Amino acid sequence: MKQLFNFFDKLKNTVSKTAQALVGNVADAVSDEEEFSEFVLDDMEDILISADLGVNYAAELVDKLRGQNKIKPSQVKEFLQNEFIKTLDNAGSCKINYSDGKLNIYFITGVNGAGKTTLIGKLAYRFKQEGKRVLIAAGDTFRAAAEEQADIWSKRAGADIVRRDKADPASVVYEAIQKARKENYDVILVDTAGRLQNKFNLMEELAKIKNVIDKNAPDELRESFLVIDANTGQNGLQQAKVFKECVNLTAVALTKLDGSAKGAIVLAIAKELNLPVKLVGVGEKIEDIKDFDSKEFINALFN
């Protein structure tokens, strides 16, 4: 029980800046008003947009308050809490898909600098702590620094790695699948490039990797994660739209949530793209990765 309280306290600290930007500022601005006047509603909408909730979602929330008299400004926190829970629940389950006794492949995408490789290292460590055999496929083959980083994280986590400098990324993933099957691995974590400034080449590369997985291990692909740096705010939503064009994303992993005031991107992505957040990075240590729990997240924002 003490451990649960400690985690909740840590989560509250992690989302404290987001809580103030998204909830505290709205409550401070409107809760002393008697009615939702147009002036009050416009102010509320501006605050929600500035907290990175997104223009469309902010407008939708404010429209629900316009022309009604059941909810008063003093009840705005309860209103937002209920709406946010519904949004996260509608996006789908936060539980990571995993099948015991089978190979489990996790396809990890995202722009450079979002924290993909770090997240892979932390996830590899977690699976290893659970007694799983873990293989990292270093699919970002044209950045030497990326492969080196993947190699360092594999050693820290106690996982194995398939890397081939300058090789075709899809061939690295193919080799990893064959190795995992032959040697009875439980998990493959696929690292990928994230050169968004060259969108066409990146999308072609990701599609090729996805085709290799679909052709050689379609039943083993458990999740296609998009890794987003929480500090990117609304840019994260634009990234998600680009990657969803090419890859059948199933979930989001949010990194660098600690210290960010832009954690509302969780809600914006859930609302606009119908994608659940399943993992969050809450610190720099190798064990600082947690399963996302929508109710815990909302409670931490509002309590």
N, C-alpha and C positions, 0 to 999 in steps of 0.2 A: 504493500500500500504506500509506503514511504517513497518507493521508487516511482510510482505513478504520480505522486504529488510533485516530486522533483522534476519529472518530465514535463508536467503541466506548467510548472513555474518557468522552466527553460523555454517552453513554447511561448508563454506569455511575454517573456523577455525578447524572444526572437521576433515576434510580430508587433511589438509595442509601438514602433514607428508607424507601421501600417494601420494599427488600431486608432492612433491619434488622427492620422490623415483621413481615414475612411469613416470612422465612427465619431471620435471625439470632436472633430471640427464641425461636423454636421449638427451634433447635439448642442454644442456651444452656440452655434449660430441660430438655431430655430426653437429650442425647447422652451424658451421664455415667452415665445409668442402665443397668443390665444388662438389664432386661426392660421391656416395655410393660405396666406394672401399670395398674389402673383409675385410680389417682391420677395417673399420668403421662399417660395418655390424656386424662383430663378437663382437665388443665392444658394439654395441646397443643391441644385443641379450643377452649378459651377464648382462647388466643393467636391462633389462626387466625380466630376470629370477630371479635376486637378489631382484627385487621388488615384487616377489611372483605372477607374472603373469602366471607362469607355463612353463615348458620346451616346450611342444608341441605348445602352443599358441604363445609363443615368437618366436619360429622357423617359424611358419606359417606367422607371420607378417613380419619378416625379409625376408623370401622368396619372399613375394610380392614386395619387393623393389629391389630384386636381378635381374639384367639383364634388368631393365627398365630405361628409361631416362626422363620420364614425371615429376616424383616427385624428387625434390632436397632435400638435407639435411636441408636446411633452411625452408622447408615446412613439416618437420617431425611432428610437433605438430598438424597441420591440418590433416595430414594423420592418426595419432593415434586417434585423436578425432573422425573422421568419422568411423574408424574401431571399436572403443569401443562402439559407439552408435549402430552400426549394431549388434554387439554381444549381447548387452543387449536387443535390440528390438526382436531379433530372439529367445530369451529365453522365451518370453511370456509376458503377461500383468503384471504390478506391482500392479494392483488393488486387494485388498483383497476381496474375495468372501463373500458376506453376503446377506441373504434374509430376508426382513421385514416380520413380522407376522409369522415367523417359528422359530423352534429351530435351532441354528447354533453351530456346534461342531468344535473345533479347537484342533487338535492332535499335541502336542508339544514334539519334541524329541531332543536329543543332548547329548553330553558327560557331565559327572559331571564337574561343574566349568565353563561351557559355558555361564551360566546366564539364564537358562530356567525359573526357578521359579521367578526370578526378572522380566523377560520379561512378564511372565504370570500376575504378580501383576500389572505391568504398563498397560498391555492390558486390564485387568479387570477394572482398574481405568478409562481408556479411554471409555470403553463401558458404565460404570456407569455414567460418565459425559454426555453421549449421551442419558441417560434415560433408559438404558437396564437393565433387570434383569440378573444377572451374577452368575454362579455357577462354582466353581473350584473343579475339581476331583483330589484329591491328590494321584496320582498313583505311586509315588516313596515311597512305603510303608515300605521298609526294612532299610531305613536310617532315624532315628528319627529326625535328624537335617533337613532333607528335608521336612518332614511333618510340623515341627515347623515353618520353613521358609514360607511354603505355607500358614500356618495358620496366621502368622504375616502379610503377604502381603494381604490376603483376608480381614483382619480387616482394614488395611490401605486404601484399595481400596473401602471398603464398599460392598464387595461381600460375598456370602455365600460359604460354603465349605463342601464337603463330604470327610472325612478322617477316615480310620480304620487302626490303627497301626498294622503292621505285617500281614495284610490281603492280600489275593491274589489281585494284582493290577487290574486285569480284573474285579473282583467282585465289586471293588470300582467304576469303570467306569460304570458298569451295574447299580449299585444303583444310580449313578448320573443321568443317562439317565432316569430312572424311576421317580426320584424325579423331574427332569426338565419338563418331560411331564405332571406329575400330577399337578405341581404348576406353570406351564406356564412360565418357564424361557425362555429368549431369547438366551442366550449364555452358553455353557459349554466349559471351558478351561481345557484340560486334561494334567496334569503334568505326566512325566514318569521318570524312572530311566535312568542312563547313564553310566553304568559300562562297558566301552568298553574293559577293560582288560579281562573281561569274556564274550567274544563276543557271544558265542553260547547261553548262558543263557539269555543274554540281548535280543538277536534277537528273541528267543523263547517267551520271555515275551512280547515284543512289538507286535509280530505277534498275540499273544493271545488277547491282548487289541484291536488290529485292527479288529480281527474277531468278538469280542463282538460288536464293533461299526457297522461293516458291517451287522451283523445279526439283531441287534436291532434298528439301526438308520442309514441305508445306505444313505438315501436321505438328512440327516441332516449334514453329514460330509462335511464341507466347505473347510478346508485346513489341510494338514499334513505338519507342519513346521519343518524344521531342524534349530536349533539354533546353531550358530557358533560364537565363540569369534574371533573378527577380528585380534587379536594378534597372533593367531595360524598360520596364513599364509597358506602355502601349506598343513600343517597337516589338515586344515579344509577341503580341497578337498578330502583327504583320508577318513576323517570322513564321508563326504557326500556319498562317494561310498559305505561305509559299511552300512549306514542306508538305502540307496536306495535299497540295496539287499533285505531288509526285509519289508520296509514300502513304500507305493506308495507316495513318497514325492511330494508335489505340489509347495513348495516355501521354501525360506531361510529367516531367521531373523538373522541379523548381530548385535551382541552386542559389546559394548566396542570399537566402531569405533573411538570415541574421543581419540586422542593421539596416535593412531596406525599408523604405516607406512606401514601396510600390507593390506590395504583396497582393493588392487588389487585382492584379493581373490574373490570379487564380480564378477569380469570379468572372472576369471578362472573357477568358478563354472557355470556361465552362458554359457561359451563356451563348457566345457567338459561334463556337465551333463544336459544342457538345462533346468536349474532351475532358475526362476526369484527370485531376492531378493525383498521382499515386505515390510519388516520392518527393521528399524535400530535404535539401541540405541545410543543416542548422549549425554549422561550424566547420572548422578546418581539420579536426582530427579524423582519423580513418574510420572511426565508428560513428561519426556525426552525419548519419543518413537515417531518416525515419520514414516509415510508412505514413502517408498522408491520411488523416482522419478528419473528415469534413466537420463533424460535430465538435471535435476537440479544437479545430482551427477557429470555428465560429465562436465557441465559448471563450477561447483565448482573446479573440478580438473584442468581445463585449463584456468581459469580466475583469 
